[in-house]
């Protein structure tokens, strides 16, 4: 997949981006990985939103694993700041 194709509004690439944003990155096929790599290099607001979503997903996983309200609250406050 070419970066220029995604920037030009290639419908298939845009569809890959939309589908990938809804999934867990471990479930991305190669085409979605390529599309998401392009998005990260593009510097768009949607790329920042995706990074925030992924970091919050990791935070939630850590909080669930700790099963401690104090740890969870501290981690969430750190993420917010």
Backbone as XML, in Angstrom:
<?xml version="1.0"?>
<chain id="A" units="angstrom">
  <residue number="1" name="UNK">
    <atom name="N" x="0.842" y="-1.166" z="0.000"/>
    <atom name="CA" x="0.000" y="0.000" z="0.000"/>
    <atom name="C" x="0.888" y="1.230" z="0.000"/>
  </residue>
  <residue number="2" name="UNK">
    <atom name="N" x="0.598" y="2.163" z="-0.814"/>
    <atom name="CA" x="1.398" y="3.372" z="-0.947"/>
    <atom name="C" x="0.816" y="4.474" z="-0.073"/>
  </residue>
  <residue number="3" name="UNK">
    <atom name="N" x="1.689" y="5.268" z="0.521"/>
    <atom name="CA" x="1.232" y="6.382" z="1.343"/>
    <atom name="C" x="0.462" y="7.391" z="0.511"/>
  </residue>
  <residue number="4" name="UNK">
    <atom name="N" x="0.909" y="7.626" z="-0.700"/>
    <atom name="CA" x="0.222" y="8.592" z="-1.552"/>
    <atom name="C" x="-1.198" y="8.146" z="-1.837"/>
  </residue>
  <residue number="5" name="UNK">
    <atom name="N" x="-1.403" y="6.847" z="-1.974"/>
    <atom name="CA" x="-2.749" y="6.347" z="-2.251"/>
    <atom name="C" x="-3.676" y="6.641" z="-1.085"/>
  </residue>
  <residue number="6" name="UNK">
    <atom name="N" x="-3.167" y="6.510" z="0.127"/>
    <atom name="CA" x="-4.004" y="6.791" z="1.282"/>
    <atom name="C" x="-4.293" y="8.277" z="1.386"/>
  </residue>
  <residue number="7" name="UNK">
    <atom name="N" x="-3.307" y="9.088" z="1.099"/>
    <atom name="CA" x="-3.497" y="10.525" z="1.167"/>
    <atom name="C" x="-4.434" y="11.036" z="0.094"/>
  </residue>
  <residue number="8" name="UNK">
    <atom name="N" x="-4.503" y="10.335" z="-1.019"/>
    <atom name="CA" x="-5.356" y="10.749" z="-2.114"/>
    <atom name="C" x="-6.806" y="10.332" z="-1.901"/>
  </residue>
  <residue number="9" name="UNK">
    <atom name="N" x="-7.088" y="9.625" z="-0.823"/>
    <atom name="CA" x="-8.457" y="9.232" z="-0.538"/>
    <atom name="C" x="-8.841" y="7.896" z="-1.156"/>
  </residue>
  <residue number="10" name="UNK">
    <atom name="N" x="-7.882" y="7.020" z="-1.345"/>
    <atom name="CA" x="-8.145" y="5.691" z="-1.853"/>
    <atom name="C" x="-9.199" y="5.038" z="-0.953"/>
  </residue>
  <residue number="11" name="UNK">
    <atom name="N" x="-10.339" y="4.653" z="-1.537"/>
    <atom name="CA" x="-11.449" y="4.128" z="-0.727"/>
    <atom name="C" x="-11.075" y="2.869" z="0.040"/>
  </residue>
  <residue number="12" name="UNK">
    <atom name="N" x="-10.292" y="2.000" z="-0.583"/>
    <atom name="CA" x="-9.902" y="0.769" z="0.100"/>
    <atom name="C" x="-9.029" y="1.078" z="1.307"/>
  </residue>
  <residue number="13" name="UNK">
    <atom name="N" x="-8.096" y="2.005" z="1.151"/>
    <atom name="CA" x="-7.216" y="2.380" z="2.260"/>
    <atom name="C" x="-8.010" y="3.031" z="3.378"/>
  </residue>
  <residue number="14" name="UNK">
    <atom name="N" x="-8.923" y="3.902" z="3.023"/>
    <atom name="CA" x="-9.741" y="4.550" z="4.046"/>
    <atom name="C" x="-10.593" y="3.533" z="4.796"/>
  </residue>
  <residue number="15" name="UNK">
    <atom name="N" x="-11.103" y="2.562" z="4.079"/>
    <atom name="CA" x="-11.891" y="1.506" z="4.716"/>
    <atom name="C" x="-11.015" y="0.700" z="5.674"/>
  </residue>
  <residue number="16" name="UNK">
    <atom name="N" x="-9.769" y="0.423" z="5.269"/>
    <atom name="CA" x="-8.833" y="-0.298" z="6.145"/>
    <atom name="C" x="-8.582" y="0.502" z="7.426"/>
  </residue>
  <residue number="17" name="UNK">
    <atom name="N" x="-8.433" y="1.813" z="7.285"/>
    <atom name="CA" x="-8.209" y="2.664" z="8.456"/>
    <atom name="C" x="-9.395" y="2.611" z="9.406"/>
  </residue>
  <residue number="18" name="UNK">
    <atom name="N" x="-10.588" y="2.752" z="8.871"/>
    <atom name="CA" x="-11.787" y="2.751" z="9.711"/>
    <atom name="C" x="-11.963" y="1.419" z="10.426"/>
  </residue>
  <residue number="19" name="UNK">
    <atom name="N" x="-11.754" y="0.340" z="9.717"/>
    <atom name="CA" x="-11.893" y="-0.986" z="10.332"/>
    <atom name="C" x="-10.826" y="-1.202" z="11.402"/>
  </residue>
  <residue number="20" name="UNK">
    <atom name="N" x="-9.612" y="-0.793" z="11.123"/>
    <atom name="CA" x="-8.512" y="-0.993" z="12.072"/>
    <atom name="C" x="-8.706" y="-0.178" z="13.343"/>
  </residue>
  <residue number="21" name="UNK">
    <atom name="N" x="-9.277" y="1.008" z="13.225"/>
    <atom name="CA" x="-9.487" y="1.846" z="14.404"/>
    <atom name="C" x="-10.469" y="1.213" z="15.382"/>
  </residue>
  <residue number="22" name="UNK">
    <atom name="N" x="-11.313" y="0.358" z="14.884"/>
    <atom name="CA" x="-12.314" y="-0.284" z="15.741"/>
    <atom name="C" x="-11.794" y="-1.555" z="16.399"/>
  </residue>
  <residue number="23" name="UNK">
    <atom name="N" x="-10.661" y="-2.066" z="15.929"/>
    <atom name="CA" x="-10.144" y="-3.344" z="16.406"/>
    <atom name="C" x="-8.968" y="-3.178" z="17.345"/>
  </residue>
  <residue number="24" name="UNK">
    <atom name="N" x="-8.696" y="-4.257" z="18.027"/>
    <atom name="CA" x="-7.483" y="-4.362" z="18.821"/>
    <atom name="C" x="-6.316" y="-4.557" z="17.840"/>
  </residue>
  <residue number="25" name="UNK">
    <atom name="N" x="-5.208" y="-3.861" z="18.022"/>
    <atom name="CA" x="-4.081" y="-3.978" z="17.088"/>
    <atom name="C" x="-3.567" y="-5.403" z="16.893"/>
  </residue>
  <residue number="26" name="UNK">
    <atom name="N" x="-3.757" y="-6.260" z="17.862"/>
    <atom name="CA" x="-3.304" y="-7.644" z="17.697"/>
    <atom name="C" x="-4.131" y="-8.382" z="16.657"/>
  </residue>
  <residue number="27" name="UNK">
    <atom name="N" x="-5.280" y="-7.829" z="16.289"/>
    <atom name="CA" x="-6.156" y="-8.464" z="15.312"/>
    <atom name="C" x="-6.043" y="-7.843" z="13.925"/>
  </residue>
  <residue number="28" name="UNK">
    <atom name="N" x="-5.117" y="-6.904" z="13.726"/>
    <atom name="CA" x="-4.979" y="-6.242" z="12.435"/>
    <atom name="C" x="-4.287" y="-7.156" z="11.436"/>
  </residue>
  <residue number="29" name="UNK">
    <atom name="N" x="-4.881" y="-7.347" z="10.252"/>
    <atom name="CA" x="-4.164" y="-8.038" z="9.182"/>
    <atom name="C" x="-3.115" y="-7.093" z="8.582"/>
  </residue>
  <residue number="30" name="UNK">
    <atom name="N" x="-2.222" y="-7.585" z="7.735"/>
    <atom name="CA" x="-1.151" y="-6.747" z="7.184"/>
    <atom name="C" x="-1.642" y="-5.471" z="6.493"/>
  </residue>
  <residue number="31" name="UNK">
    <atom name="N" x="-2.743" y="-5.536" z="5.768"/>
    <atom name="CA" x="-3.241" y="-4.338" z="5.078"/>
    <atom name="C" x="-3.639" y="-3.254" z="6.071"/>
  </residue>
  <residue number="32" name="UNK">
    <atom name="N" x="-4.241" y="-3.649" z="7.185"/>
    <atom name="CA" x="-4.612" y="-2.661" z="8.198"/>
    <atom name="C" x="-3.388" y="-2.136" z="8.925"/>
  </residue>
  <residue number="33" name="UNK">
    <atom name="N" x="-2.390" y="-2.964" z="9.121"/>
    <atom name="CA" x="-1.132" y="-2.497" z="9.731"/>
    <atom name="C" x="-0.496" y="-1.432" z="8.849"/>
  </residue>
  <residue number="34" name="UNK">
    <atom name="N" x="-0.478" y="-1.673" z="7.551"/>
    <atom name="CA" x="0.089" y="-0.697" z="6.621"/>
    <atom name="C" x="-0.689" y="0.611" z="6.671"/>
  </residue>
  <residue number="35" name="UNK">
    <atom name="N" x="-2.005" y="0.517" z="6.684"/>
    <atom name="CA" x="-2.840" y="1.719" z="6.731"/>
    <atom name="C" x="-2.611" y="2.491" z="8.026"/>
  </residue>
  <residue number="36" name="UNK">
    <atom name="N" x="-2.498" y="1.780" z="9.131"/>
    <atom name="CA" x="-2.298" y="2.456" z="10.412"/>
    <atom name="C" x="-0.898" y="3.058" z="10.505"/>
  </residue>
  <residue number="37" name="UNK">
    <atom name="N" x="0.085" y="2.406" z="9.919"/>
    <atom name="CA" x="1.427" y="2.992" z="9.885"/>
    <atom name="C" x="1.417" y="4.292" z="9.088"/>
  </residue>
  <residue number="38" name="UNK">
    <atom name="N" x="0.686" y="4.311" z="7.973"/>
    <atom name="CA" x="0.559" y="5.543" z="7.198"/>
    <atom name="C" x="-0.097" y="6.630" z="8.035"/>
  </residue>
  <residue number="39" name="UNK">
    <atom name="N" x="-1.140" y="6.267" z="8.754"/>
    <atom name="CA" x="-1.856" y="7.245" z="9.578"/>
    <atom name="C" x="-0.931" y="7.851" z="10.630"/>
  </residue>
  <residue number="40" name="UNK">
    <atom name="N" x="-0.123" y="7.024" z="11.276"/>
    <atom name="CA" x="0.790" y="7.527" z="12.299"/>
    <atom name="C" x="1.817" y="8.502" z="11.713"/>
  </residue>
  <residue number="41" name="UNK">
    <atom name="N" x="2.271" y="8.244" z="10.498"/>
    <atom name="CA" x="3.234" y="9.135" z="9.856"/>
    <atom name="C" x="2.573" y="10.405" z="9.331"/>
  </residue>
  <residue number="42" name="UNK">
    <atom name="N" x="1.270" y="10.374" z="9.101"/>
    <atom name="CA" x="0.563" y="11.510" z="8.510"/>
    <atom name="C" x="0.408" y="12.671" z="9.495"/>
  </residue>
  <residue number="43" name="UNK">
    <atom name="N" x="0.461" y="12.401" z="10.781"/>
    <atom name="CA" x="0.363" y="13.462" z="11.777"/>
    <atom name="C" x="-1.028" y="14.075" z="11.877"/>
  </residue>
  <residue number="44" name="UNK">
    <atom name="N" x="-2.059" y="13.315" z="11.584"/>
    <atom name="CA" x="-3.429" y="13.814" z="11.661"/>
    <atom name="C" x="-3.963" y="13.720" z="13.088"/>
  </residue>
  <residue number="45" name="UNK">
    <atom name="N" x="-5.031" y="14.462" z="13.353"/>
    <atom name="CA" x="-5.652" y="14.404" z="14.675"/>
    <atom name="C" x="-6.178" y="13.006" z="14.969"/>
  </residue>
  <residue number="46" name="UNK">
    <atom name="N" x="-6.618" y="12.306" z="13.953"/>
    <atom name="CA" x="-7.112" y="10.945" z="14.164"/>
    <atom name="C" x="-5.982" y="10.024" z="14.620"/>
  </residue>
  <residue number="47" name="UNK">
    <atom name="N" x="-4.764" y="10.294" z="14.213"/>
    <atom name="CA" x="-3.622" y="9.495" z="14.672"/>
    <atom name="C" x="-3.398" y="9.727" z="16.162"/>
  </residue>
  <residue number="48" name="UNK">
    <atom name="N" x="-3.516" y="10.950" z="16.591"/>
    <atom name="CA" x="-3.366" y="11.255" z="18.028"/>
    <atom name="C" x="-4.476" y="10.582" z="18.823"/>
  </residue>
  <residue number="49" name="UNK">
    <atom name="N" x="-5.694" y="10.636" z="18.301"/>
    <atom name="CA" x="-6.822" y="9.989" z="18.973"/>
    <atom name="C" x="-6.600" y="8.491" z="19.087"/>
  </residue>
  <residue number="50" name="UNK">
    <atom name="N" x="-6.047" y="7.902" z="18.046"/>
    <atom name="CA" x="-5.777" y="6.467" z="18.080"/>
    <atom name="C" x="-4.719" y="6.139" z="19.127"/>
  </residue>
  <residue number="51" name="UNK">
    <atom name="N" x="-3.673" y="6.946" z="19.203"/>
    <atom name="CA" x="-2.639" y="6.717" z="20.230"/>
    <atom name="C" x="-3.231" y="6.826" z="21.631"/>
  </residue>
  <residue number="52" name="UNK">
    <atom name="N" x="-4.112" y="7.794" z="21.831"/>
    <atom name="CA" x="-4.752" y="7.943" z="23.138"/>
    <atom name="C" x="-5.623" y="6.723" z="23.457"/>
  </residue>
  <residue number="53" name="UNK">
    <atom name="N" x="-6.355" y="6.255" z="22.471"/>
    <atom name="CA" x="-7.210" y="5.081" z="22.658"/>
    <atom name="C" x="-6.369" y="3.873" z="23.039"/>
  </residue>
  <residue number="54" name="UNK">
    <atom name="N" x="-5.247" y="3.677" z="22.336"/>
    <atom name="CA" x="-4.397" y="2.524" z="22.619"/>
    <atom name="C" x="-3.758" y="2.626" z="24.004"/>
  </residue>
  <residue number="55" name="UNK">
    <atom name="N" x="-3.349" y="3.825" z="24.386"/>
    <atom name="CA" x="-2.744" y="3.959" z="25.716"/>
    <atom name="C" x="-3.781" y="3.748" z="26.809"/>
  </residue>
  <residue number="56" name="UNK">
    <atom name="N" x="-5.009" y="4.183" z="26.578"/>
    <atom name="CA" x="-6.068" y="3.955" z="27.554"/>
    <atom name="C" x="-6.411" y="2.468" z="27.626"/>
  </residue>
  <residue number="57" name="UNK">
    <atom name="N" x="-6.353" y="1.780" z="26.501"/>
    <atom name="CA" x="-6.597" y="0.333" z="26.485"/>
    <atom name="C" x="-5.549" y="-0.389" z="27.332"/>
  </residue>
  <residue number="58" name="UNK">
    <atom name="N" x="-4.282" y="0.008" z="27.182"/>
    <atom name="CA" x="-3.224" y="-0.595" z="27.989"/>
    <atom name="C" x="-3.405" y="-0.280" z="29.468"/>
  </residue>
  <residue number="59" name="UNK">
    <atom name="N" x="-3.797" y="0.953" z="29.746"/>
    <atom name="CA" x="-4.034" y="1.362" z="31.123"/>
    <atom name="C" x="-5.137" y="0.521" z="31.752"/>
  </residue>
  <residue number="60" name="UNK">
    <atom name="N" x="-6.222" y="0.333" z="31.018"/>
    <atom name="CA" x="-7.326" y="-0.466" z="31.535"/>
    <atom name="C" x="-6.879" y="-1.900" z="31.822"/>
  </residue>
  <residue number="61" name="UNK">
    <atom name="N" x="-6.076" y="-2.458" z="30.910"/>
    <atom name="CA" x="-5.580" y="-3.821" z="31.108"/>
    <atom name="C" x="-4.740" y="-3.910" z="32.381"/>
  </residue>
  <residue number="62" name="UNK">
    <atom name="N" x="-3.892" y="-2.909" z="32.607"/>
    <atom name="CA" x="-3.060" y="-2.904" z="33.819"/>
    <atom name="C" x="-3.899" y="-2.741" z="35.070"/>
  </residue>
  <residue number="63" name="UNK">
    <atom name="N" x="-4.910" y="-1.873" z="34.994"/>
    <atom name="CA" x="-5.770" y="-1.660" z="36.161"/>
    <atom name="C" x="-6.567" y="-2.915" z="36.488"/>
  </residue>
  <residue number="64" name="UNK">
    <atom name="N" x="-7.064" y="-3.595" z="35.472"/>
    <atom name="CA" x="-7.821" y="-4.824" z="35.691"/>
    <atom name="C" x="-6.923" y="-5.901" z="36.301"/>
  </residue>
  <residue number="65" name="UNK">
    <atom name="N" x="-5.673" y="-5.942" z="35.870"/>
    <atom name="CA" x="-4.747" y="-6.946" z="36.392"/>
    <atom name="C" x="-4.394" y="-6.669" z="37.855"/>
  </residue>
  <residue number="66" name="UNK">
    <atom name="N" x="-4.289" y="-5.395" z="38.222"/>
    <atom name="CA" x="-3.926" y="-5.064" z="39.602"/>
    <atom name="C" x="-5.089" y="-5.298" z="40.552"/>
  </residue>
  <residue number="67" name="UNK">
    <atom name="N" x="-6.305" y="-5.084" z="40.089"/>
    <atom name="CA" x="-7.515" y="-5.286" z="40.873"/>
    <atom name="C" x="-7.460" y="-4.511" z="42.197"/>
  </residue>
  <residue number="68" name="UNK">
    <atom name="N" x="-6.887" y="-3.315" z="42.123"/>
    <atom name="CA" x="-6.756" y="-2.470" z="43.314"/>
    <atom name="C" x="-7.240" y="-1.068" z="42.954"/>
  </residue>
  <residue number="69" name="UNK">
    <atom name="N" x="-8.210" y="-0.577" z="43.704"/>
    <atom name="CA" x="-8.797" y="0.721" z="43.399"/>
    <atom name="C" x="-7.774" y="1.852" z="43.482"/>
  </residue>
  <residue number="70" name="UNK">
    <atom name="N" x="-6.905" y="1.824" z="44.462"/>
    <atom name="CA" x="-5.916" y="2.884" z="44.624"/>
    <atom name="C" x="-4.927" y="2.912" z="43.460"/>
  </residue>
  <residue number="71" name="UNK">
    <atom name="N" x="-4.482" y="1.753" z="43.045"/>
    <atom name="CA" x="-3.555" y="1.665" z="41.913"/>
    <atom name="C" x="-4.253" y="2.161" z="40.650"/>
  </residue>
  <residue number="72" name="UNK">
    <atom name="N" x="-5.489" y="1.747" z="40.468"/>
    <atom name="CA" x="-6.246" y="2.144" z="39.286"/>
    <atom name="C" x="-6.469" y="3.650" z="39.259"/>
  </residue>
  <residue number="73" name="UNK">
    <atom name="N" x="-6.844" y="4.214" z="40.380"/>
    <atom name="CA" x="-7.080" y="5.654" z="40.445"/>
    <atom name="C" x="-5.798" y="6.431" z="40.149"/>
  </residue>
  <residue number="74" name="UNK">
    <atom name="N" x="-4.682" y="6.004" z="40.718"/>
    <atom name="CA" x="-3.405" y="6.669" z="40.474"/>
    <atom name="C" x="-2.980" y="6.581" z="39.008"/>
  </residue>
  <residue number="75" name="UNK">
    <atom name="N" x="-3.164" y="5.407" z="38.424"/>
    <atom name="CA" x="-2.790" y="5.231" z="37.020"/>
    <atom name="C" x="-3.676" y="6.077" z="36.114"/>
  </residue>
  <residue number="76" name="UNK">
    <atom name="N" x="-4.959" y="6.146" z="36.416"/>
    <atom name="CA" x="-5.869" y="6.945" z="35.598"/>
    <atom name="C" x="-5.549" y="8.426" z="35.728"/>
  </residue>
  <residue number="77" name="UNK">
    <atom name="N" x="-5.266" y="8.893" z="36.903"/>
    <atom name="CA" x="-4.913" y="10.307" z="37.088"/>
    <atom name="C" x="-3.608" y="10.637" z="36.364"/>
  </residue>
  <residue number="78" name="UNK">
    <atom name="N" x="-2.670" y="9.723" z="36.372"/>
    <atom name="CA" x="-1.420" y="9.919" z="35.642"/>
    <atom name="C" x="-1.694" y="9.997" z="34.148"/>
  </residue>
  <residue number="79" name="UNK">
    <atom name="N" x="-2.573" y="9.139" z="33.639"/>
    <atom name="CA" x="-2.910" y="9.128" z="32.219"/>
    <atom name="C" x="-3.605" y="10.440" z="31.824"/>
  </residue>
  <residue number="80" name="UNK">
    <atom name="N" x="-4.489" y="10.907" z="32.678"/>
    <atom name="CA" x="-5.228" y="12.146" z="32.383"/>
    <atom name="C" x="-4.278" y="13.346" z="32.304"/>
  </residue>
  <residue number="81" name="UNK">
    <atom name="N" x="-3.308" y="13.371" z="33.207"/>
    <atom name="CA" x="-2.393" y="14.529" z="33.201"/>
    <atom name="C" x="-1.391" y="14.371" z="32.099"/>
  </residue>
</chain>
